[in-house]
Amino acid sequence: MDHAQIAVHPSFAMPSELALRGSSALIEAFEGVAYGSIAGIVGKYIEYPFDTVKVRLQSQPDHLPLRYTGPLDCFRQSFKADGFLGLYRGISAPLVGAAAETSSLFLFEKVGREALFNTGLATREKGLSLPALWVTGAFSGVCASFVLTPIELVKCKIQVPTHVEGAAAPATRPLAVVRDVFHHEGLRGFWRGQMGTLIREGGGSAAWFGAKETVTSTFYKTNIRHAKSRTEMENIKSRSLPLWQQAVAGASAGVSYNFLFFPADTIKSRMQTIAVGTLAQKRSFMEEGAMIWRQYGLRGLYRGCGITCLRSAPSSAFIFMVYDGLKQRFPLQ
């Protein structure tokens, strides 16, 4: 979701209680998509300046001195060159992406969950186990990656406009970027970096759903263990977690998603910000990764990871709290 990411699991209950509870699958899916999209869009406004810095750090060219010494230096130079609004360059495409990613993740996670129920690998009465949630998360991310790659490609090209000597100035508006990519590469060009997005979303979404539900389950078990009566225990089971515990679960999900598969995102960003029509554009995912490794080693693959995890923790926590608040205040079922 740079994946920020940006979706939340459509339940307040423990993993053992994630059954449909007799609700309409269509209503449940619509509720998750609608409220998750709102939370994702709001979260995107909060995290976007950090994402711009992350992409600029990732996309520094080979065989040249690094333009930025780190996140703070990148912030300083970007603010000096373009002002605060320059850090929001290209946000229109990510806002669409935030809604698209959330919708896709919920839709495909629901499909994966229903597949497990229909094949008998899980039952609606017992719900999904934690390992099953990791699997449905991975399935959701892999499917969503095909929706996200074109959106992220446009976003990255706007965030890091690349000028080729002798060519016209690079496009900095979404529609102009779309026309430029289509003119040079056709439809296939919009899925440049797909392998990186697929790895990041597949593994990252598994970690996202898995980490969130693991921490949520741990909090529920701890709260129940400290209950002083059976009535209090039943109340804990029937209610959502306290706000701070939801925030911790969301923060752990965001950090897990971003850290574990960050190298794939770095390679993807590099591939998507290479100037259109250059020889470097012909490098494959593995070739681009090898180029970064030879030039900078493991550190190069994790350039920008610190600031990404730093912004993903509060952003993801905020998204969970907004989503849960909307679902509690405006239930559709």
Kinemage of the C-alpha trace (Angstrom):
@kinemage 1
@onewidth
@group {chain A} dominant
@subgroup {mainchain}
@vectorlist {calphas} color= white
{ca met a 1} P 0.000 0.000 0.000
{ca asp a 2} L 3.814 1.877 -0.524
{ca his a 3} L 1.252 -0.086 0.351
{ca ala a 4} L 1.024 2.007 2.740
{ca gln a 5} L 0.121 1.127 2.624
{ca ile a 6} L -3.676 1.598 3.719
{ca ala a 7} L -6.321 -1.267 4.448
{ca val a 8} L -7.591 -2.751 7.676
{ca his a 9} L -9.053 -6.135 8.535
{ca pro a 10} L -12.850 -5.949 8.632
{ca ser a 11} L -13.290 -7.260 12.166
{ca phe a 12} L -12.960 -6.280 15.767
{ca ala a 13} L -13.054 -9.850 17.022
{ca met a 14} L -10.352 -12.326 17.840
{ca pro a 15} L -9.175 -14.526 14.932
{ca ser a 16} L -11.256 -17.422 16.298
{ca glu a 17} L -14.384 -15.267 15.922
{ca leu a 18} L -13.939 -14.016 12.358
{ca ala a 19} L -17.063 -15.735 11.003
{ca leu a 20} L -19.565 -13.844 8.898
{ca arg a 21} L -22.025 -13.797 11.855
{ca gly a 22} L -24.929 -14.175 9.497
{ca ser a 23} L -24.344 -10.839 7.769
{ca ser a 24} L -24.585 -10.388 4.051
{ca ala a 25} L -21.238 -10.912 2.357
{ca leu a 26} L -22.017 -8.050 0.009
{ca ile a 27} L -22.822 -5.626 2.825
{ca glu a 28} L -19.745 -6.709 4.764
{ca ala a 29} L -17.521 -6.162 1.733
{ca phe a 30} L -19.080 -2.770 0.980
{ca glu a 31} L -18.674 -1.639 4.581
{ca gly a 32} L -15.029 -2.644 4.645
{ca val a 33} L -14.259 -1.009 1.306
{ca ala a 34} L -16.162 2.227 2.028
{ca tyr a 35} L -14.795 2.852 5.514
{ca gly a 36} L -11.353 1.502 4.732
{ca ser a 37} L -11.110 3.783 1.696
{ca ile a 38} L -11.997 6.851 3.760
{ca ala a 39} L -9.401 5.971 6.382
{ca gly a 40} L -6.826 5.219 3.696
{ca ile a 41} L -7.331 8.536 1.905
{ca val a 42} L -7.051 10.522 5.144
{ca gly a 43} L -3.959 8.529 6.090
{ca lys a 44} L -2.422 9.242 2.688
{ca tyr a 45} L -2.568 12.978 3.330
{ca ile a 46} L -0.692 12.439 6.601
{ca glu a 47} L 2.045 10.198 5.232
{ca tyr a 48} L 2.548 11.530 1.712
{ca pro a 49} L 5.435 13.975 2.381
{ca phe a 50} L 7.363 11.109 3.983
{ca asp a 51} L 6.594 8.905 0.989
{ca thr a 52} L 7.942 11.588 -1.376
{ca val a 53} L 11.200 11.685 0.579
{ca lys a 54} L 11.378 7.893 0.572
{ca val a 55} L 10.981 7.657 -3.208
{ca arg a 56} L 13.585 10.381 -3.776
{ca leu a 57} L 16.066 8.575 -1.531
{ca gln a 58} L 15.409 5.269 -3.314
{ca ser a 59} L 15.695 6.734 -6.798
{ca gln a 60} L 19.112 8.403 -6.657
{ca pro a 61} L 21.047 7.478 -9.838
{ca asp a 62} L 23.983 5.080 -10.078
{ca his a 63} L 27.604 6.158 -10.565
{ca leu a 64} L 26.932 9.660 -9.253
{ca pro a 65} L 27.501 11.148 -5.797
{ca leu a 66} L 24.405 10.801 -3.634
{ca arg a 67} L 22.289 13.932 -3.807
{ca tyr a 68} L 20.853 13.401 -0.339
{ca thr a 69} L 22.810 12.298 2.715
{ca gly a 70} L 19.672 11.058 4.462
{ca pro a 71} L 15.969 11.733 5.147
{ca leu a 72} L 16.480 15.046 6.961
{ca asp a 73} L 18.752 16.345 4.214
{ca cys a 74} L 16.198 15.272 1.604
{ca phe a 75} L 13.445 17.095 3.500
{ca arg a 76} L 15.609 20.198 3.738
{ca gln a 77} L 16.569 20.265 0.049
{ca ser a 78} L 13.042 19.460 -1.121
{ca phe a 79} L 11.514 22.160 1.065
{ca lys a 80} L 14.093 24.707 -0.100
{ca ala a 81} L 13.542 23.875 -3.786
{ca asp a 82} L 9.751 23.502 -3.925
{ca gly a 83} L 8.343 24.595 -0.589
{ca phe a 84} L 6.027 22.496 1.564
{ca leu a 85} L 3.538 21.882 -1.249
{ca gly a 86} L 6.337 20.350 -3.331
{ca leu a 87} L 6.322 17.413 -0.925
{ca tyr a 88} L 2.722 16.790 -2.010
{ca arg a 89} L 3.587 16.664 -5.722
{ca gly a 90} L 1.682 13.857 -7.402
{ca ile a 91} L -0.748 13.192 -4.549
{ca ser a 92} L -3.802 12.888 -6.811
{ca ala a 93} L -2.725 9.501 -8.159
{ca pro a 94} L -1.920 8.103 -4.678
{ca leu a 95} L -5.315 9.237 -3.395
{ca val a 96} L -6.900 7.169 -6.138
{ca gly a 97} L -4.425 4.451 -5.242
{ca ala a 98} L -5.371 4.588 -1.565
{ca ala a 99} L -9.006 3.903 -2.433
{ca ala a 100} L -8.069 1.314 -5.065
{ca glu a 101} L -5.642 -0.496 -2.783
{ca thr a 102} L -8.054 -0.639 0.129
{ca ser a 103} L -10.901 -1.802 -2.094
{ca ser a 104} L -8.717 -4.425 -3.758
{ca leu a 105} L -7.261 -5.731 -0.519
{ca phe a 106} L -10.668 -6.108 1.096
{ca leu a 107} L -12.211 -7.632 -1.989
{ca phe a 108} L -9.479 -10.213 -2.593
{ca glu a 109} L -9.043 -10.994 1.108
{ca lys a 110} L -12.765 -11.693 1.199
{ca val a 111} L -12.448 -13.935 -1.859
{ca gly a 112} L -9.586 -15.825 -0.226
{ca arg a 113} L -11.504 -16.176 3.018
{ca glu a 114} L -14.600 -17.453 1.234
{ca ala a 115} L -12.463 -19.931 -0.697
{ca leu a 116} L -11.150 -21.397 2.566
{ca phe a 117} L -14.683 -21.663 3.926
{ca asn a 118} L -16.076 -23.238 0.748
{ca thr a 119} L -13.279 -25.800 0.461
{ca gly a 120} L -13.722 -26.882 4.076
{ca leu a 121} L -10.248 -25.750 5.151
{ca ala a 122} L -11.944 -23.409 7.638
{ca thr a 123} L -15.435 -23.119 9.099
{ca arg a 124} L -17.568 -20.048 9.558
{ca glu a 125} L -18.348 -21.066 13.130
{ca lys a 126} L -14.691 -21.160 14.205
{ca gly a 127} L -13.490 -18.497 11.791
{ca leu a 128} L -9.943 -18.222 10.482
{ca ser a 129} L -6.798 -19.163 12.361
{ca leu a 130} L -3.776 -16.876 12.380
{ca pro a 131} L -1.909 -18.934 9.729
{ca ala a 132} L -5.004 -18.760 7.510
{ca leu a 133} L -5.066 -14.976 7.862
{ca trp a 134} L -1.456 -14.801 6.689
{ca val a 135} L -2.450 -16.870 3.636
{ca thr a 136} L -5.519 -14.779 2.769
{ca gly a 137} L -3.432 -11.640 3.283
{ca ala a 138} L -0.802 -12.879 0.826
{ca phe a 139} L -3.473 -13.817 -1.711
{ca ser a 140} L -5.077 -10.402 -1.355
{ca gly a 141} L -1.771 -8.589 -1.828
{ca val a 142} L -0.764 -10.555 -4.928
{ca cys a 143} L -4.091 -9.813 -6.623
{ca ala a 144} L -4.085 -6.157 -5.552
{ca ser a 145} L -0.577 -5.645 -6.935
{ca phe a 146} L -1.889 -5.722 -10.509
{ca val a 147} L -4.206 -2.809 -9.666
{ca leu a 148} L -1.551 -0.818 -7.822
{ca thr a 149} L 1.434 -0.951 -10.182
{ca pro a 150} L 0.090 1.521 -12.802
{ca ile a 151} L -1.027 3.942 -10.076
{ca glu a 152} L 2.317 3.811 -8.302
{ca leu a 153} L 4.205 4.204 -11.563
{ca val a 154} L 2.429 7.504 -12.249
{ca lys a 155} L 2.976 8.620 -8.650
{ca cys a 156} L 6.713 7.849 -8.693
{ca lys a 157} L 7.296 9.626 -12.003
{ca ile a 158} L 5.633 12.766 -10.645
{ca gln a 159} L 7.513 12.614 -7.348
{ca val a 160} L 10.890 12.164 -9.068
{ca pro a 161} L 10.710 13.834 -12.498
{ca thr a 162} L 13.690 12.630 -14.582
{ca his a 163} L 15.071 14.853 -17.322
{ca val a 164} L 16.927 13.401 -20.307
{ca glu a 165} L 19.378 15.778 -21.981
{ca gly a 166} L 18.009 17.063 -25.268
{ca ala a 167} L 14.468 15.922 -24.479
{ca ala a 168} L 11.438 17.925 -23.425
{ca ala a 169} L 10.877 18.630 -19.740
{ca pro a 170} L 9.409 15.626 -17.927
{ca ala a 171} L 5.658 15.517 -17.349
{ca thr a 172} L 4.577 16.411 -13.824
{ca arg a 173} L 0.811 15.941 -14.084
{ca pro a 174} L -0.957 12.561 -13.946
{ca leu a 175} L -2.633 12.708 -17.375
{ca ala a 176} L 0.555 13.962 -19.018
{ca val a 177} L 2.535 11.107 -17.448
{ca val a 178} L -0.073 8.595 -18.619
{ca arg a 179} L 0.149 9.917 -22.179
{ca asp a 180} L 3.951 9.877 -22.075
{ca val a 181} L 4.168 6.285 -20.854
{ca phe a 182} L 1.558 5.056 -23.326
{ca his a 183} L 3.269 6.861 -26.201
{ca his a 184} L 6.659 5.233 -25.530
{ca glu a 185} L 5.725 1.801 -24.174
{ca gly a 186} L 2.034 1.169 -24.745
{ca leu a 187} L -0.168 -0.484 -22.128
{ca arg a 188} L 2.634 -2.785 -21.027
{ca gly a 189} L 4.617 0.201 -19.798
{ca phe a 190} L 2.139 0.862 -17.004
{ca trp a 191} L 3.108 -2.423 -15.351
{ca arg a 192} L 6.844 -1.646 -15.217
{ca gly a 193} L 7.973 -2.730 -11.758
{ca gln a 194} L 5.119 -5.239 -11.406
{ca met a 195} L 7.397 -7.901 -9.940
{ca gly a 196} L 8.488 -5.547 -7.169
{ca thr a 197} L 4.905 -4.567 -6.385
{ca leu a 198} L 3.818 -8.217 -6.397
{ca ile a 199} L 6.562 -9.273 -3.967
{ca arg a 200} L 5.993 -6.259 -1.740
{ca glu a 201} L 2.195 -6.589 -1.700
{ca gly a 202} L 2.081 -10.378 -1.471
{ca gly a 203} L 4.561 -10.656 1.371
{ca gly a 204} L 3.689 -7.291 2.887
{ca ser a 205} L -0.048 -7.919 3.004
{ca ala a 206} L 0.544 -11.324 4.600
{ca ala a 207} L 2.645 -9.564 7.240
{ca trp a 208} L 0.091 -6.767 7.516
{ca phe a 209} L -2.920 -9.001 8.176
{ca gly a 210} L -0.858 -11.479 10.171
{ca ala a 211} L 0.875 -8.943 12.427
{ca lys a 212} L -2.322 -7.008 13.069
{ca glu a 213} L -4.331 -10.081 14.014
{ca thr a 214} L -1.472 -11.603 16.021
{ca val a 215} L -1.119 -8.480 18.162
{ca thr a 216} L -4.904 -8.126 18.395
{ca ser a 217} L -5.232 -11.746 19.550
{ca thr a 218} L -2.441 -11.253 22.097
{ca phe a 219} L -4.179 -8.206 23.565
{ca tyr a 220} L -7.517 -10.034 23.786
{ca lys a 221} L -5.931 -13.000 25.545
{ca thr a 222} L -4.096 -10.710 27.965
{ca asn a 223} L -7.225 -8.694 28.722
{ca ile a 224} L -9.272 -11.847 29.274
{ca arg a 225} L -6.599 -13.279 31.549
{ca his a 226} L -6.863 -10.212 33.760
{ca ala a 227} L -10.675 -10.266 33.864
{ca lys a 228} L -12.041 -10.536 37.400
{ca ser a 229} L -15.326 -12.236 36.545
{ca arg a 230} L -17.000 -14.214 33.794
{ca thr a 231} L -19.205 -11.231 33.014
{ca glu a 232} L -16.175 -9.011 32.527
{ca met a 233} L -14.615 -11.700 30.339
{ca glu a 234} L -17.673 -11.834 28.089
{ca asn a 235} L -17.721 -8.035 27.856
{ca ile a 236} L -14.090 -8.038 26.724
{ca lys a 237} L -14.861 -10.615 24.028
{ca ser a 238} L -17.834 -8.661 22.711
{ca arg a 239} L -16.173 -5.243 22.578
{ca ser a 240} L -13.449 -3.839 20.383
{ca leu a 241} L -10.032 -3.306 21.923
{ca pro a 242} L -9.204 -0.054 23.727
{ca leu a 243} L -8.077 2.666 21.368
{ca trp a 244} L -4.403 2.495 22.334
{ca gln a 245} L -4.313 -1.281 21.772
{ca gln a 246} L -5.883 -0.856 18.337
{ca ala a 247} L -3.198 1.739 17.619
{ca val a 248} L -0.385 -0.601 18.686
{ca ala a 249} L -1.807 -3.416 16.539
{ca gly a 250} L -2.082 -1.075 13.567
{ca ala a 251} L 1.425 0.304 14.082
{ca ser a 252} L 2.942 -3.177 14.263
{ca ala a 253} L 1.163 -4.092 11.033
{ca gly a 254} L 2.497 -1.023 9.237
{ca val a 255} L 6.097 -1.554 10.331
{ca ser a 256} L 5.997 -5.281 9.495
{ca tyr a 257} L 4.577 -4.606 6.044
{ca asn a 258} L 7.215 -2.034 5.150
{ca phe a 259} L 10.369 -3.479 6.694
{ca leu a 260} L 10.187 -7.107 5.595
{ca phe a 261} L 9.890 -6.477 1.856
{ca phe a 262} L 11.405 -3.017 1.502
{ca pro a 263} L 14.137 -4.081 -1.000
{ca ala a 264} L 11.437 -5.080 -3.499
{ca asp a 265} L 9.895 -1.631 -3.151
{ca thr a 266} L 13.284 0.019 -3.678
{ca ile a 267} L 13.859 -1.878 -6.919
{ca lys a 268} L 10.321 -1.080 -8.069
{ca ser a 269} L 10.770 2.641 -7.379
{ca arg a 270} L 14.039 2.665 -9.289
{ca met a 271} L 12.462 0.937 -12.287
{ca gln a 272} L 9.477 3.281 -12.299
{ca thr a 273} L 11.487 6.508 -12.085
{ca ile a 274} L 13.959 5.744 -14.904
{ca ala a 275} L 13.430 8.193 -17.740
{ca val a 276} L 11.172 6.906 -20.509
{ca gly a 277} L 13.022 5.818 -23.645
{ca thr a 278} L 16.454 5.240 -22.054
{ca leu a 279} L 18.507 2.039 -22.250
{ca ala a 280} L 18.285 1.636 -18.484
{ca gln a 281} L 14.549 1.045 -18.926
{ca lys a 282} L 15.280 -2.359 -20.433
{ca arg a 283} L 16.738 -3.749 -17.211
{ca ser a 284} L 14.687 -6.501 -15.584
{ca phe a 285} L 13.722 -6.625 -11.917
{ca met a 286} L 16.656 -8.909 -11.077
{ca glu a 287} L 19.094 -6.832 -13.133
{ca glu a 288} L 18.018 -3.644 -11.408
{ca gly a 289} L 18.376 -5.309 -8.006
{ca ala a 290} L 21.849 -6.593 -8.885
{ca met a 291} L 22.842 -3.103 -10.040
{ca ile a 292} L 21.859 -1.598 -6.676
{ca trp a 293} L 23.612 -4.421 -4.788
{ca arg a 294} L 26.873 -3.966 -6.687
{ca gln a 295} L 26.798 -0.214 -6.224
{ca tyr a 296} L 25.607 0.142 -2.624
{ca gly a 297} L 25.128 -3.315 -1.108
{ca leu a 298} L 22.306 -4.153 1.305
{ca arg a 299} L 22.277 -0.585 2.548
{ca gly a 300} L 21.234 0.607 -0.899
{ca leu a 301} L 18.264 -1.739 -0.949
{ca tyr a 302} L 17.068 -0.347 2.391
{ca arg a 303} L 17.671 3.328 1.595
{ca gly a 304} L 14.661 5.255 2.895
{ca cys a 305} L 13.448 2.340 5.041
{ca gly a 306} L 13.863 4.197 8.324
{ca ile a 307} L 11.628 7.092 7.384
{ca thr a 308} L 9.141 4.707 5.797
{ca cys a 309} L 8.764 2.668 8.989
{ca leu a 310} L 8.687 5.864 11.032
{ca arg a 311} L 5.719 7.220 9.103
{ca ser a 312} L 4.005 3.854 8.642
{ca ala a 313} L 3.588 3.251 12.374
{ca pro a 314} L 1.421 6.305 13.182
{ca ser a 315} L -0.189 6.245 9.737
{ca ser a 316} L -1.272 2.634 10.028
{ca ala a 317} L -2.402 3.150 13.620
{ca phe a 318} L -4.444 6.168 12.544
{ca ile a 319} L -6.041 4.230 9.701
{ca phe a 320} L -7.124 1.451 12.044
{ca met a 321} L -8.629 3.890 14.530
{ca val a 322} L -10.513 5.826 11.847
{ca tyr a 323} L -11.821 2.643 10.276
{ca asp a 324} L -12.907 1.097 13.574
{ca gly a 325} L -14.516 4.361 14.663
{ca leu a 326} L -16.504 4.627 11.431
{ca lys a 327} L -17.635 1.028 11.638
{ca gln a 328} L -18.804 1.444 15.224
{ca arg a 329} L -20.544 4.771 14.648
{ca phe a 330} L -22.136 3.998 11.281
{ca pro a 331} L -22.744 0.226 11.089
{ca leu a 332} L -24.456 -0.901 7.872
{ca gln a 333} L -25.767 -4.135 9.321
